Amino acid sequence: MFHKKEKKQPMKKILILVLLLCFAMPHKIYALSSSPYVKEYIENKFQYEPFMQDYKVNNDYLNFSTAKEFKPEKFIWDENGIPMVKYGAKTEYNPVTTAQGALYYHGKYLTTKSSEDREAFIKLTDALIKMQSKDGSFRYSFSHRIPHLKTRYPIGWVSGMAQGQALSVFSRAFDVTKDIKYKLAGNASLTFLTTPVSKGGPMTDLSHISTKWKDQIWFEEYITAPRNNYTLNGYIYTLLGLYDWGYNPEMTLYGGEKAKALFQKGQDSVKKILSKYDIGGYTAYDLSHLTLKQEPHVVGEYHRIHISQMYVMYRLTGSNYFLDSYNRWKSYVEPV
């Protein structure tokens, strides 16, 4: 009897301990909660769900009207109502900010049909046209340094993302107004988008990952030399611009077929390197850890953007490459 009691006592203590732990533990348990990146994601309450949608040409772009925090207080507004971004002590116009503002108001207009939202959309779209150079590029009017890329961009630098998001804006502007100037602006933006890096544009290839992929296209958000960095989110935004232009039947005579072919080639390219953004429990912002031989560059908030972008790309292409990445990447930040 003595020995039997001794065996039961530890079991009773273990049972009590388990019960205490159950009550003490939070309601949500995360598979990789020890990861500093996942902790940051949870603490900041980042969400990927608001940006997920069954994407359509000229729709509310990635639910921007409700999901995008385009808050007036985040910007400095000029006398014409165009947002400016603060960089250090200076305020500058940013073509991507202007494009995303236009997309935000376009989404609102689709719901409200108000003249105010329509006017705001067109005003920002026309401001974007004023930022466009004769060669179709959107050249940044300020110098900008990106520390992890060890690059300072001189005045006049360009970005594939700016070119791509402009396509999404101009497609929607023509849909709303039927003004041919938006077709012309979009076609010019597309032309510059396909200008190779060697000639001052943003188009390059995957040869800096593998020489066997030298025929696979890529559009750089941030151009780096002598090796590419392959920023993921900006590239996907560019693909969405190509989709908007290529699958809008109104653009057939204004580069539509070219944009459609580039979208197909472009989505094939990114599928080849998707797995390389996965650093085990989170995603890297770019592939500078491979091409520049440094620590992975991780920006906490962009993991949610990557997740929602994979979902949208899956809906557009039906490819399991995107579906698998979506399911895997969201599992890193979901309760289990």
C-alpha positions in Angstrom: 0.0 0.0 0.0 2.8 2.4 0.8 4.4 2.0 -2.6 1.2 2.4 -4.4 0.5 5.7 -2.7 3.9 6.9 -3.6 3.2 6.3 -7.3 -0.2 8.1 -7.2 1.1 11.2 -5.5 3.4 12.4 -8.4 0.6 11.7 -10.9 -1.8 13.9 -8.8 0.8 16.7 -8.8 1.3 16.5 -12.5 -2.5 16.6 -13.1 -2.8 19.7 -10.9 0.1 21.3 -12.7 -1.4 20.6 -16.2 -4.7 22.1 -15.1 -3.0 25.2 -13.8 -1.1 25.6 -17.0 -4.3 25.3 -19.0 -5.9 28.2 -17.1 -2.7 30.3 -17.1 -2.0 30.0 -20.9 -3.4 32.6 -23.3 -6.3 31.8 -25.5 -4.2 31.8 -28.6 -1.1 29.6 -29.0 1.2 30.3 -31.9 3.4 27.6 -33.3 6.5 29.9 -33.6 5.7 32.3 -30.8 9.4 32.3 -29.7 10.3 33.9 -33.0 10.9 37.7 -32.6 9.3 38.3 -36.0 6.1 36.4 -35.0 6.1 38.2 -31.6 6.3 41.6 -33.4 3.5 40.4 -35.7 1.2 39.5 -32.8 2.0 42.5 -30.7 1.3 44.9 -33.5 -1.9 43.0 -34.4 -0.9 42.8 -38.1 -3.6 41.3 -40.3 -3.4 39.9 -43.8 -7.1 39.2 -44.2 -8.4 42.8 -45.1 -6.4 42.8 -48.3 -7.5 39.4 -49.6 -10.0 39.4 -52.4 -11.0 37.7 -55.7 -9.1 40.3 -57.7 -10.8 41.8 -60.8 -9.7 44.5 -63.3 -10.9 47.9 -62.2 -12.2 46.7 -58.9 -11.5 48.2 -55.4 -7.8 47.6 -55.6 -7.0 45.0 -52.8 -9.8 46.4 -50.8 -7.9 49.7 -50.4 -11.0 51.7 -49.6 -11.4 49.8 -46.4 -8.1 48.0 -45.7 -5.6 50.7 -46.7 -4.9 53.2 -43.9 -4.7 56.2 -46.1 -5.1 58.6 -43.2 -4.9 62.3 -44.0 -2.9 63.0 -40.8 -0.1 60.6 -42.1 0.8 63.1 -44.9 1.5 66.7 -45.5 -0.9 68.1 -48.1 0.0 70.7 -50.6 -2.3 73.6 -51.6 -3.8 71.4 -54.4 -4.6 68.5 -52.1 -1.7 66.2 -53.2 0.0 64.2 -50.4 3.6 64.7 -49.6 5.8 62.4 -47.6 8.3 63.5 -44.9 11.9 62.3 -45.4 14.0 63.7 -42.7 13.6 67.4 -42.7 12.1 67.6 -46.2 8.7 66.8 -47.7 8.6 65.2 -51.1 6.1 63.9 -53.7 6.2 60.2 -54.0 4.6 58.6 -57.1 3.7 55.4 -55.3 2.0 57.3 -52.5 0.1 59.3 -55.1 -0.9 56.2 -56.9 -2.1 54.4 -53.8 -4.0 57.5 -52.7 -5.8 57.4 -56.1 -6.6 53.7 -55.7 -8.0 54.4 -52.3 -10.3 57.1 -53.5 -11.3 55.0 -56.6 -12.4 52.2 -54.2 -14.4 54.6 -52.1 -16.0 56.0 -55.3 -17.1 52.5 -56.4 -19.1 52.3 -53.1 -20.3 55.9 -52.5 -20.6 57.1 -56.1 -20.0 60.5 -54.6 -18.7 63.4 -56.6 -16.2 64.2 -53.8 -14.5 60.7 -54.0 -14.6 60.8 -57.8 -13.0 64.2 -57.8 -10.3 63.1 -55.3 -9.5 60.1 -57.5 -9.1 62.1 -60.7 -7.2 64.8 -59.0 -4.6 62.3 -57.7 -4.5 60.5 -61.0 -3.8 63.7 -62.9 -1.1 64.6 -60.3 0.5 61.3 -61.2 0.5 62.2 -64.9 2.3 65.4 -64.0 5.0 63.3 -62.3 5.5 61.3 -65.5 8.5 62.1 -67.6 8.5 62.1 -71.4 10.0 58.6 -71.5 7.0 57.2 -69.4 9.1 56.9 -66.2 8.1 58.2 -62.8 11.4 59.7 -61.6 11.7 60.4 -57.9 12.6 64.1 -57.3 14.7 63.4 -54.2 17.7 61.4 -53.2 16.9 58.4 -51.0 19.1 56.0 -49.0 18.2 52.4 -48.3 20.7 51.2 -45.6 20.3 47.4 -45.9 21.0 47.7 -49.7 24.0 50.0 -49.0 22.6 52.2 -51.7 21.9 55.9 -52.0 19.6 56.6 -54.9 20.3 59.9 -56.7 17.6 62.4 -57.8 15.8 60.9 -60.8 15.8 57.2 -59.6 13.1 54.9 -60.9 11.1 52.0 -59.6 9.3 49.1 -61.2 6.6 49.4 -58.5 5.8 53.0 -59.4 5.4 52.0 -63.1 3.2 49.1 -62.2 0.9 50.9 -59.8 0.5 53.7 -62.3 -0.9 51.1 -64.7 -3.5 50.1 -62.1 -4.5 53.7 -61.6 -4.7 54.7 -65.3 -6.8 51.6 -66.2 -9.3 52.6 -63.5 -9.2 56.3 -64.6 -10.1 55.4 -68.2 -12.9 53.2 -66.9 -14.4 56.1 -65.0 -13.8 59.0 -67.4 -13.2 57.4 -70.9 -10.5 60.0 -71.4 -7.9 58.8 -73.8 -5.1 60.6 -72.0 -5.1 57.8 -69.4 -4.6 55.2 -72.1 -1.6 57.1 -73.5 -0.1 57.6 -70.0 -0.5 53.9 -69.2 1.1 52.8 -72.5 4.0 55.1 -71.8 4.4 53.7 -68.3 4.4 50.2 -69.7 7.0 51.0 -72.3 9.4 52.3 -69.6 8.6 49.4 -67.3 10.2 47.1 -69.9 13.3 49.2 -70.3 16.3 47.0 -69.1 18.3 48.0 -66.1 21.3 48.4 -68.4 19.5 51.2 -70.1 18.2 52.9 -67.0 15.0 51.0 -66.5 13.7 48.6 -63.9 13.5 45.3 -66.0 16.1 42.6 -65.3 16.2 38.8 -64.9 16.8 36.1 -62.4 20.4 35.4 -63.4 21.7 36.7 -60.1 20.0 33.7 -58.4 20.9 31.2 -61.1 22.4 31.6 -64.5 20.0 29.0 -65.9 17.2 31.6 -65.2 18.7 34.4 -67.3 15.7 34.4 -69.5 13.2 34.8 -66.6 12.1 38.4 -66.3 11.9 40.6 -63.2 11.0 44.1 -62.4 13.0 45.7 -59.5 11.3 48.0 -57.0 14.8 49.1 -55.9 17.5 48.8 -58.5 20.9 47.7 -57.1 24.2 47.2 -58.7 26.1 45.1 -59.5 23.5 42.5 -58.2 19.8 42.5 -57.9 17.9 42.3 -54.6 14.5 41.0 -55.8 12.1 42.8 -53.5 9.0 40.6 -53.4 6.0 43.0 -52.6 6.9 45.6 -55.1 7.3 43.0 -57.8 3.8 41.5 -57.1 2.3 45.0 -57.2 3.9 45.4 -60.6 2.4 42.2 -61.8 -1.0 43.4 -60.7 -0.5 46.5 -62.8 0.3 44.3 -65.8 -2.8 42.3 -65.1 -5.0 45.4 -64.9 -3.6 46.7 -68.2 -3.4 43.4 -70.0 -6.8 42.0 -69.1 -8.6 45.3 -69.7 -10.1 44.9 -73.2 -10.0 48.7 -73.6 -6.2 48.6 -73.7 -5.7 46.1 -76.6 -4.3 48.9 -78.9 -2.4 50.5 -76.1 0.0 47.7 -75.0 -2.7 45.4 -73.6 -1.4 42.2 -75.3 2.1 43.0 -74.3 1.1 43.6 -70.7 -0.8 40.3 -70.7 2.2 38.4 -72.0 4.5 40.0 -69.4 2.1 39.1 -66.6 2.2 35.5 -67.7 6.0 35.5 -67.9 6.3 37.4 -64.7 4.2 35.1 -62.6 6.2 32.2 -64.0 9.4 33.9 -62.8 8.3 34.5 -59.2 7.2 30.9 -58.8 10.8 29.8 -59.4 12.1 31.7 -56.4 9.1 32.0 -54.0 10.6 29.4 -51.6 13.8 31.5 -51.2 11.9 34.2 -49.4 10.9 31.7 -46.7 13.6 32.0 -43.9 11.9 29.4 -41.6 8.9 30.8 -39.8 8.7 34.1 -41.6 9.4 35.8 -44.9 12.3 38.0 -46.0 11.5 41.4 -47.6 13.9 40.6 -50.5 16.6 38.2 -51.5 19.6 40.4 -50.5 20.6 37.6 -48.1 21.4 35.5 -51.2 22.6 38.1 -53.7 24.4 40.4 -51.3 25.5 37.7 -48.9 24.1 39.3 -45.7 21.6 38.6 -43.0 18.0 38.3 -44.3 16.2 41.6 -44.3 12.9 41.2 -42.5 10.3 44.0 -42.2 7.6 42.7 -39.8 4.6 44.2 -41.5 5.5 42.9 -44.9 4.8 39.3 -44.0 1.1 40.1 -44.0 1.4 41.8 -47.4 3.2 38.7 -48.8 0.5 36.4 -47.4 -2.4 38.4 -49.0 -0.4 38.8 -52.3 0.0 35.0 -52.5 -3.7 34.6 -52.1 -4.5 37.2 -54.8 -2.0 35.6 -57.2 -3.5 32.2 -56.6 -7.0 33.6 -57.4 -5.6 35.1 -60.6 -3.6 32.1 -61.8 -5.0 29.0 -60.1 -1.4 28.0 -59.4 -0.7 25.8 -56.5 2.7 27.5 -56.1 0.9 30.5 -54.8 -1.6 28.6 -52.8 1.0 26.5 -51.1 3.0 29.7 -50.2 -0.2 31.3 -48.9 -1.1 28.4 -46.7 2.5 27.9 -45.3 3.2 31.6 -44.7 -0.1 32.3 -42.9 0.4 29.2 -40.7 3.5 31.0 -39.2 1.3 33.7 -37.6 -1.9 31.8 -37.0 -3.0 30.3 -33.7 -2.7 26.5 -33.4 
